[in-house]
Amino acid sequence: MMDSQLVMYEEDFKRVLAVIQRLVRDANAKGVFVVDKNGQLIAEAGEVRGIDTTSLASLTAGSIAATGGLAKLIGEEDFPTHFHQGVKDNLHITIVAKRMILVVIFDDRSSLGLVRLRVKKASGELGKIFEELQKKSEADQAGAPGSPFSEITDDDIDNLFSD
């Protein structure tokens, strides 16, 4: 179930952070971000000062949603990789584990080929982490007791408020 909510504990966050810090170093990137498809920033590494990370996260998620719609129009499931080239900086955006977005900002100190190579490895590592988190979340939800309100019926509510 891909819509279930993930719970990320500190040790999981540290594993994600270690992967993206290594990606910054290995790809010679300026910054790396992990964003969920709802636009929530999960983790960041590198030179992130001066970047409005909240806007970056929400705009990235919106871009993924919009291009996903375009993909469906032409018969594709999605476009898992996006590249935007600027005058000074470039963006490489990849969908990881069908629910997270990996954003790499890089400039002329690196190359698209190097970034793609390093992103491929990091995406695999992050994918494994998020799959484990997904399984843990599903197991926790399956073992959790039901809602305390599940036993209350409409008749109970009516009786409570009747004279």
C-alpha positions in Angstrom: 0.0 0.0 0.0 1.9 3.1 -1.2 -0.4 5.6 0.3 0.3 4.6 3.9 2.2 7.1 6.0 5.8 6.5 6.6 7.3 6.9 10.1 11.0 7.7 10.0 13.0 7.3 13.2 16.3 9.0 13.9 18.4 6.0 12.8 16.5 5.9 9.5 17.0 9.6 9.0 20.7 9.2 9.6 20.9 6.5 7.0 19.2 8.7 4.4 21.4 11.7 5.4 24.5 9.5 5.0 23.5 8.5 1.5 22.8 12.1 0.3 25.9 13.5 2.0 28.0 10.9 0.1 26.1 11.9 -3.1 27.0 15.5 -2.6 30.7 14.6 -2.3 30.8 11.9 -5.0 28.8 13.9 -7.6 30.5 17.1 -6.7 27.0 18.6 -6.3 26.1 21.9 -4.6 23.2 20.4 -2.8 21.0 17.3 -2.5 17.4 17.1 -1.3 15.0 14.3 -0.6 11.4 15.3 -0.9 8.2 13.3 -0.6 5.6 13.5 -3.4 3.4 15.7 -1.1 6.1 18.4 -1.1 7.5 17.7 2.3 11.3 18.1 2.7 12.7 14.9 4.2 16.5 15.6 4.2 19.0 18.0 2.7 22.8 18.0 2.4 25.4 20.3 0.8 25.4 24.0 0.2 21.8 24.8 1.0 22.1 28.3 2.5 20.2 30.9 0.5 17.8 28.3 -0.9 14.1 28.4 0.1 13.9 24.7 0.8 10.2 24.8 1.5 9.5 26.3 -1.9 12.0 24.0 -3.5 10.2 20.9 -2.0 6.7 22.0 -2.9 7.6 23.1 -6.4 9.5 19.9 -7.1 6.5 17.8 -6.0 4.3 19.9 -8.2 6.6 19.5 -11.2 6.6 15.7 -10.7 2.8 15.7 -10.5 2.5 17.8 -13.6 4.9 15.8 -15.7 3.3 12.6 -14.4 0.0 13.9 -15.9 1.8 14.5 -19.2 3.3 11.0 -19.1 -0.1 9.4 -18.7 -1.4 11.5 -21.7 1.1 9.8 -23.9 0.8 6.3 -22.4 3.7 6.4 -20.0 3.4 5.5 -16.3 5.7 8.5 -15.4 8.9 10.3 -16.3 11.2 9.1 -13.5 14.1 11.4 -14.3 14.1 15.1 -15.0 16.9 17.4 -16.0 16.8 21.2 -16.0 19.8 23.1 -17.3 20.4 26.7 -16.3 23.0 29.3 -17.0 24.8 28.7 -13.6 23.1 25.8 -12.0 21.4 22.6 -13.1 18.8 20.3 -11.5 18.6 16.6 -11.8 15.4 15.2 -10.3 14.7 11.5 -9.9 11.8 9.6 -8.4 12.9 7.0 -5.8 10.8 4.1 -4.6 7.7 5.6 -6.4 7.1 7.9 -3.5 10.2 10.1 -2.9 12.0 12.6 -5.0 15.8 13.0 -5.1 16.9 16.5 -6.2 20.5 17.3 -7.1 21.7 20.8 -7.7 25.0 21.0 -9.5 27.0 23.5 -11.5 30.0 23.4 -13.9 32.2 21.8 -11.2 30.4 18.6 -12.1 28.8 17.0 -15.2 25.5 15.5 -16.1 27.1 12.1 -16.7 28.8 12.1 -13.3 25.6 13.2 -11.6 23.5 10.5 -13.3 26.1 7.8 -12.5 26.2 8.8 -8.8 22.4 9.3 -8.6 21.8 5.8 -9.9 23.8 4.3 -7.0 22.3 6.6 -4.4 18.7 6.0 -5.7 19.2 2.3 -5.2 20.4 2.7 -1.7 17.6 5.2 -0.8 15.1 2.9 -2.5 16.1 0.0 -0.1 15.8 2.3 2.9 12.4 3.5 1.9 11.2 0.0 1.1 12.2 -1.1 4.6 10.5 1.9 6.1 7.3 1.1 4.1 7.4 -2.5 5.4 7.9 -1.4 9.0 5.0 1.1 8.7 2.7 -1.5 7.2 3.7 -4.0 10.0 3.1 -1.3 12.7 -0.3 -0.4 11.2 -1.3 -4.1 11.0 -0.4 -4.7 14.6 -1.8 -1.5 16.0 -5.1 -1.6 17.8 -8.1 -0.1 16.0 -9.3 3.4 16.5 -10.9 4.1 19.9 -13.9 5.5 18.0 -14.4 2.3 15.9 -16.8 0.9 18.5 -19.1 4.0 18.5 -22.2 3.8 16.3 -24.4 6.5 14.9 -27.1 5.3 17.4 -24.6 5.9 20.3 -24.1 9.5 19.1 -27.8 10.1 18.7 -28.4 8.8 22.2 -25.7 11.0 23.6 -27.3 14.2 22.2 -31.0 13.3 22.6 -33.1 14.6 25.5 
